[in-house]
Amino acid sequence: MKTHILFVATLVVSSIVNAQSMLSTNQFEMDTSKSVLNWHGSSLFQINDHNGTVQFSSGYLKIENGQLWGGSFEVDMTTIHAIDGGANGELDKHLKNADFFDVTKYPTAWLSIQKVNPIEKDTYEVEANLNIKGITKPVLFVAKLQSVGTNWQLSTRFIIDRTRWNIIYASKGSEIMNPIKNYSISDAIKFEVTVITR
């Protein structure tokens, strides 16, 4: 009996060690210097458009046998920056204050992949949780995974409704409070993301 118990205990420990080894082997850290997050926002009637970037602070992809099956990413919201020709430092300050992302209170945003459904070769439908301003909501997008030398590249484009994360400054729903209707800002924020591992 003691021999049997010892064998079972050894098997359990071995399984845990092997699982941890597999997780480590299949977890690929993000290269934050090469990964890119671009954003695009506009007025409700497309009168003014702004484009910009935010920097990743950390992240990883989980890949097994060339297939995506998880990942998590953190974004440094203090780095949000408008790069279009009409932008200036005042826009950056406005985006960082309490009207928009309130980065002093919420300096980090994150996205965590919850489920991955293969669509076709190298292409996946991804269900994830997105946290902005301390609020977590589900998002759904299509992503493409490619090998680049010895590294991996995940790319995607998707749109969110900013009001789901309580970013309501000059939103469509607050038009009644806005004396100049055309200055209302679209609730949609577009993201173009490229994650590269190292």
N, C-alpha and C positions, 0 to 999 in steps of 0.2 A: 504493500500500500504506500509506504514512504517513497519507494522508488517511483511509483506511478505519479504521486504528487510532485516529486522533484522534476520528473520529465515534463509534466504539464506546466509547471512554473517556468522551466527553462524555455519551453516552446512559446509561452506568452511573452516573456522578456525578449526573446529573439524576434518575435513578430513586431513588437513595439520598436525595437532598434531598426529593423528593416524598413518599417513604415516611415520612421523619422529620416532614415537615409534616403529613401525614395523622394520624400518631400523636399529635402535639401537639394538633391540632384536635379529635380524638376522645377525648382524655383529660380528664376532668372531675374537678377536685380536690374532695375531701370538705370540707364545712363542719363542722368538729369541734364547733362551738358548738351546732349544731342536730341533729347525728346522735346516735343513742341506742343503747346496748347494755344491755338489761335481762337479768338472770339469775334463775333460780329453783331452789332446792334444798330437799330435805326429808329427814326421817328415813325409814327403810325402810318403816315402817308409817304414814307420814303423820301422826305425832304432832306433829312440829314442822316448820314451813315457814319458809323465809327467802327474801326477795326483795331484789334490790339492783341496782346499776349499776356499770359500768366505763366510763371515758372513752376515746374514740379519741384517738390522738395525731397520726395522719395517714392519708391514704388517697386513692384515686381510683377512678373507674369508667371503663371504656373502652366507648364507645357509638358505633356507626356506623349512620347512617340510621335512628335511633330504636331500634336493636337492641343489646341487651347482648352484649358479646363478651369482657369481661375486667374485671379490677380487683384491687386489693390494699389491705389495711387493716392498720394497726398499732394496738395497744391498750396503754395505759399501765396495767399491772397494779398499780402502786402506788396507783391511784385506786379500787381495788375497795372497795365500800361497801354495807353492808346498810341497807335503808331501811324494813323492816317494823317494826311497832309493838313487837315483842318484842326487836328488835336493839339492840345498844349498841356502844360502842367496843371492848369486849373481843372481840366477834365479828369485827370488822374486823381486829384484830391477829392473831387466830387464822387467818383466811383468808390473811393475808399471810405468815405464818411457814412454816417448812419442812414442817409437817404438811400444808399444802395447796399454795399456789402459790409459796411461797419467793421472794417478789418482790425481795428483796435480791440474790439470785443471778440471777433471771430477771425483770427489770423490764418486759420487753416480750413480748407475744404477737402473733402475726400470722396473717392468713388471705390466701391467694393463690388466685384463681380460675384453674383449669387448663382447664376445658372448659365450654361452655354449650350446652344443647340446648333449643331452643324447644319448648314444650308447646302453648300456645295464645297468643292475643293478649296481649302484655305479661307472659307468665308463662314461666318457664324452670326447667329442671332444671339445677342447678349442681354441678359437681364441683370441689372445692377442696382445698387443703392447709391444715391448721390446725396451727400451732406453739404449744405451751404447754410451759413448763419445758424448752425446748430440744429437745422431741420433736415431730417432724412426722408427722402421720397424715392420711390422706384422709378427707374428709367429703362427704356428699351431701345437698342440700337443694333445696327449691323456693323461688324468689324471684319477686317481682313488681316490674316496673319501670314507673314512671309519670312523665310530665312534669308539673312543678309550676311554672307560669309559665315562666321561662327556665332553670329548674334541673331536676334529675332526682331522683327518690326511689326507692330500692331497699328493699324490705321483705321480711323472711323470719322464720320461726320454725323452730328445729330443736333436736334433743336429742343430746347426746354422752354416751358412757360415759367418765366421768372416769378410770377405771383405765387406759385406753389411753395416757394421758399421765402415768402413774405418780403419780396423786393417789389414794392408797389409804387415807388415814386413815379408820378406822371403816367401811370398805367392806364390802359383803356378803361378800366372800371372806375377810374377817378377823373374821367373827363369832365364830369359835372363841376369839379373843383378847379378845373383849368380854364381860365377865361379865353385862352387861344387854343382851340381844339387841335389845330395842326401841330402843336408842340408836344402832344401826347407821344410817349415813347412806346414802341411796340413791346408787347409782352414777351415776344419770342427773342431768345438769345441763341445764336448759332455757334456751334463749336466744331472746330476741325482739329483732330488730335492725332499725333504720331508718337508712339512709344517705342523707343529703341533700347534693347538690353545691352549689357556689356559682359 
